Amino acid sequence: MEIVVCVKPVPEAETRLRASADGKNLDPESVKFVLAGYDESAVEQALLLKEAVPGSAVHVVSYGPGPRTEEVLRSAIALGCDRATWVESPNDDGAAPGVAARALALAVAPLPHDLVLCGKQAGDDESGIVAAALGELLGVPDFSAVIDLRWDPAAARLKFQRATEAGQETWEAPTPCVVGLQQAWNDPRTAKLPAILKSRKATIAKVPAGAPPPTGPQNLPEKFELPPPRTGAKMVEYQTPEEAAQKLVKLLREEAKVFP
Amino acid sequence: MTPTVLVVGELQDGHLTGSTLEAIGVARSIGGATVVGFVAGSAAKGTAVEFGRFGVAKAYAAEDARVDSAPTAVTAHLLRPVLESSGASVVLVGGTTFGRDLLGRLAIAWNAAVATGVTELSPVEGGLRVRRPIFGGRATETRRLVAERVGVAIRPHAFPSPTEAAVTCAVEVVATIEIPAPLLAPQRLGVARPAGGSGPSLTDASIVVSGGRGIRGPENFHLVEELAAALGAAVGASRAVTDAGWRPTSFQVGQTGRAVSPQLYIAVGISGAIQHIVGMVSSRTIVAINSDASAPIFKVADYGIVGDLFQILPALTAEVRRARGLS
């Protein structure tokens, strides 16, 4: 099975965020970038399928500016991906939904791709539309919020579950298709030191992103705001559990006004 | 300009979902907009009438049984001719998996500027201004979508459900069109409702009560469920609980589970790993109940109770029932 996995560098979950000087975006200098959380699961799932289906290969693709995009591609190679393609964006415009999908699709289309995997959404802008947009661009079906993705060789179909608002859905689908992954079978593996060292010398194919269309929809950042720091919880003081319960219900009803 | 705003209906048990109703409310709040509805499925014609209950006088129905077990891409495909014939310039959907999947398709096929998880929205020259939490609620961004075509998925519970304003809804059944074979090949074979069934679904609920490792075992989870039942809340769980198999994965709130943003989130016996926090931090009010006063959950909570949950929970459930007049 030819698997393509699309990944994105995002700020580490614990990083303190800071607005850029013009106040419109995140200041990318202020944070450390890592492989997005769901993308880690997508890489893990790609590698699990590669191990389960003989003759498979995993090609990792990312769109974004350097050096962080190149770094996450190398980290994916260190985890076990076979090849990598970097679609280099000229600037930090990755936040506009649709732009990344178009750039990724240009790189993915010429590659053999039975299965295109990505995380169901990235932890930075949380748009969650790349799988569907890739499906449209590649002319194949897409599925988001996928868990328990398996290949049934006898039926030549993918079998999987989706965790949607309706509940847990059971699906089967032929390839090719795009899958936005929520969870792999396992926790994402960590790379071993020799593989990390080797990945530094791996060849990464570089593809220009191509110019954006001169006219068309514009998605313009205006303001990036951080919430006031949380001051910590107001603690309920009490002598008995009953008193704690009464005080909390009163606070929820009269102060927070969220009691049903 | 009086834009035409098209609300795409998502169905559950043959009715419009709560998220769809919220989208209708937002559409009606856009000054001067003409609001129309769209719904696809085997019973689309009958369901489309429901738009009228909330003041929408015109709806399009793609009566097509092929939709029922097909991917969202099929609904997006059936929507295309309606986008043209209705003259819509804005598409609104509920911020569910369905809504995001639909907008991803429209971003390309309809060449729209799109935004998901939107909590505020206002018309601006040539488009819409939207505000949305990002980074798991750790930041908020404002963006201007300047385009002839705009698609927005609203964040669940960020907007109130619309008041009923019954009008007669003229339903136009749209002609059946060809659907590309690859989109029809996948099949949804079934849906398992979250166990515990009668309560609201996790992402639809305005109150969520979640249990964590502090519950100590599946045999004690009824304490969480009883509090949830008293509040009319959905039940969630931390990853520790679902990994241990005390509750199915579908209960998991957090980075690898579901992101929720209810009016009230009560975390019981959950220490507050960042993995969990990103899935619930944008809730309006957060309550933490934990025996460890230094648990990180208290840093993001609005109200905290340090104590033995095995004593606090029964007392709280009883007090909630009393306060709500339940016997």
Contacts between the chains, C-beta under 8 A, distances in Angstrom:
chain1	res1	chain2	res2	distance
A	11	B	135	7.3
A	13	B	136	7.7
A	13	B	255	7.7
A	13	B	274	5.1
A	13	B	275	7.8
A	13	B	278	6.7
A	14	B	274	6.0
A	17	B	135	6.2
A	17	B	138	6.1
A	17	B	139	5.5
A	26	B	139	7.2
A	37	B	255	5.2
A	37	B	256	7.4
A	38	B	255	7.8
A	38	B	256	7.8
A	41	B	256	7.0
A	97	B	104	8.0
A	97	B	107	6.2
A	97	B	114	5.4
A	97	B	115	7.0
A	97	B	116	7.4
A	98	B	107	4.1
A	98	B	108	6.8
A	98	B	113	7.7
A	98	B	114	6.5
A	101	B	104	7.4
A	101	B	107	7.2
A	101	B	108	7.0
A	102	B	108	7.4
A	121	B	100	7.8
A	123	B	135	6.8
A	123	B	136	6.4
A	123	B	255	7.2
A	123	B	278	7.0
A	124	B	134	6.5
A	124	B	135	6.0
A	125	B	134	5.4
A	125	B	141	7.7
A	126	B	116	7.4
A	126	B	117	6.0
A	126	B	132	8.0
A	126	B	133	7.8
A	126	B	134	5.6
A	126	B	135	7.5
A	126	B	136	7.4
A	127	B	100	7.6
A	127	B	114	7.8
A	127	B	115	7.5
A	127	B	116	5.2
A	127	B	117	7.7
A	128	B	100	4.5
A	128	B	104	7.8
A	128	B	116	5.9
A	128	B	117	7.9
A	129	B	100	5.7
A	129	B	101	7.9
A	129	B	103	5.6
A	129	B	104	3.4
A	129	B	107	6.0
A	129	B	114	6.4
A	129	B	116	6.4
A	130	B	104	6.9
A	131	B	101	7.6
A	131	B	104	6.6
A	132	B	72	7.2
A	132	B	73	7.2
A	132	B	76	7.9
A	132	B	100	7.0
A	132	B	101	4.6
A	132	B	102	7.4
A	132	B	103	7.3
A	132	B	104	2.5
A	132	B	105	5.0
A	133	B	104	4.3
A	133	B	105	7.1
A	133	B	107	5.3
A	133	B	108	5.2
A	135	B	73	6.0
A	135	B	104	7.4
A	135	B	105	7.1
A	136	B	73	7.4
A	136	B	76	7.7
A	136	B	104	7.1
A	136	B	105	4.8
A	136	B	107	7.9
A	136	B	108	4.1
A	136	B	109	5.4
A	137	B	108	5.6
A	139	B	180	7.4
A	139	B	182	6.9
A	140	B	182	5.8
A	141	B	71	4.9
A	141	B	73	5.5
A	141	B	182	6.1
A	141	B	183	5.4
A	141	B	185	7.1
A	141	B	186	5.1
A	142	B	71	6.8
A	142	B	72	8.0
A	142	B	73	6.2
A	142	B	101	6.9
A	142	B	104	7.3
A	142	B	105	8.0
A	143	B	71	6.3
A	143	B	186	7.4
A	144	B	97	5.7
A	144	B	100	6.7
A	144	B	101	5.5
A	145	B	97	5.0
A	147	B	249	6.5
A	162	B	97	7.4
A	163	B	249	6.9
A	163	B	250	5.7
A	163	B	257	7.6
A	163	B	258	6.9
A	164	B	96	7.3
A	164	B	97	4.4
A	164	B	98	7.2
A	165	B	12	7.8
A	165	B	17	7.4
A	165	B	19	7.5
A	165	B	96	4.8
A	165	B	97	6.3
A	165	B	98	7.6
A	165	B	201	5.5
A	165	B	202	7.9
A	165	B	203	4.9
A	165	B	204	6.2
A	166	B	12	6.1
A	166	B	191	5.3
A	166	B	193	7.6
A	166	B	201	7.6
A	167	B	191	4.9
A	167	B	192	5.3
A	167	B	193	4.4
A	167	B	194	5.5
A	167	B	201	7.5
A	167	B	250	6.6
A	168	B	191	7.0
A	168	B	192	4.5
A	168	B	194	7.6
A	168	B	248	7.4
A	168	B	249	7.8
A	168	B	250	5.1
A	169	B	188	5.5
A	169	B	190	7.2
A	169	B	191	5.0
A	169	B	192	7.8
A	170	B	188	7.1
A	170	B	189	4.5
A	170	B	190	4.9
A	170	B	191	7.5
A	170	B	192	7.5
A	171	B	186	6.2
A	171	B	187	6.8
A	171	B	188	5.3
A	171	B	189	6.6
A	172	B	186	6.9
A	172	B	187	5.8
A	172	B	189	6.5
A	173	B	71	7.9
A	173	B	185	6.7
A	173	B	186	3.5
A	173	B	187	7.5
A	174	B	185	5.2
A	174	B	186	7.3
A	177	B	186	7.0
A	182	B	256	6.9
A	182	B	257	7.9
A	183	B	249	7.0
A	183	B	256	5.2
A	183	B	257	8.0
A	216	B	111	6.3
A	216	B	147	7.4
A	217	B	111	6.2
A	217	B	112	6.0
A	217	B	113	3.5
A	217	B	145	7.1
A	217	B	146	7.3
A	217	B	147	3.4
A	217	B	148	7.7
A	217	B	149	6.8
A	217	B	150	7.6
A	218	B	113	6.4
A	218	B	144	7.7
A	218	B	145	7.4
A	218	B	146	4.4
A	218	B	147	6.3
A	219	B	113	4.8
A	219	B	114	7.7
A	219	B	115	7.4
A	219	B	143	5.9
A	219	B	144	7.8
A	219	B	145	5.7
A	219	B	146	8.0
A	219	B	147	7.9
A	220	B	143	6.2
A	220	B	144	4.6
A	220	B	145	7.8
A	220	B	146	6.5
A	221	B	141	6.4
A	221	B	142	7.7
A	221	B	143	5.6
A	222	B	129	7.2
A	222	B	142	4.5
A	222	B	143	6.1
A	222	B	144	5.5
A	223	B	141	6.8
A	223	B	142	4.0
A	224	B	139	6.3
A	224	B	140	7.8
A	224	B	141	5.5
A	225	B	139	6.5
A	225	B	140	4.6
A	225	B	141	7.4
A	225	B	142	7.5
A	226	B	138	7.4
A	226	B	139	5.4
A	226	B	140	7.9
A	227	B	137	7.7
A	227	B	138	7.4
A	227	B	139	7.4
A	227	B	140	7.0
A	230	B	299	6.1
A	230	B	300	5.6
A	232	B	298	6.2
A	232	B	299	5.6
A	232	B	301	7.8
A	233	B	286	7.9
A	233	B	288	6.1
A	233	B	298	4.6
A	233	B	299	7.6
A	233	B	301	3.9
A	233	B	302	6.1
A	233	B	303	5.6
A	233	B	304	3.4
A	234	B	302	6.6
A	234	B	303	5.4
A	234	B	304	7.1
A	235	B	298	7.6
A	235	B	303	7.8
A	235	B	304	4.8
A	235	B	305	7.4
A	235	B	306	6.7
A	236	B	303	6.4
A	236	B	304	6.8
A	236	B	305	4.8
A	238	B	305	7.5
A	238	B	307	7.7
A	240	B	315	7.8
A	241	B	307	7.0
A	241	B	308	7.9
A	241	B	311	4.3
A	241	B	312	5.2
A	241	B	314	7.5
A	241	B	315	3.8
A	241	B	316	7.8
A	242	B	315	5.0
A	242	B	318	7.9
A	242	B	319	7.2
A	244	B	305	5.3
A	244	B	307	6.4
A	244	B	312	5.8
A	244	B	315	6.8
A	244	B	316	7.5
A	245	B	312	7.0
A	245	B	315	4.2
A	245	B	316	4.2
A	245	B	318	7.1
A	245	B	319	3.7
A	245	B	320	7.7
A	246	B	319	5.7
A	248	B	287	6.8
A	248	B	303	6.3
A	248	B	305	6.4
A	248	B	316	6.6
A	248	B	319	7.8
A	249	B	316	7.6
A	249	B	319	5.2
A	249	B	320	6.3
A	249	B	323	5.1
A	251	B	303	5.7
A	252	B	264	6.8
A	252	B	285	7.1
A	252	B	287	7.4
A	252	B	303	7.5
A	253	B	323	7.1
A	256	B	264	7.5
A	256	B	284	7.9
A	256	B	285	4.4
A	256	B	302	6.6
A	256	B	303	7.5
A	258	B	207	7.7
A	258	B	263	4.7
A	258	B	264	4.3
A	258	B	284	6.4
A	258	B	285	4.8
A	259	B	264	7.8
A	259	B	323	7.1
A	260	B	206	7.7
A	260	B	207	6.5
A	260	B	231	5.9
A	260	B	232	5.6
A	260	B	324	6.8
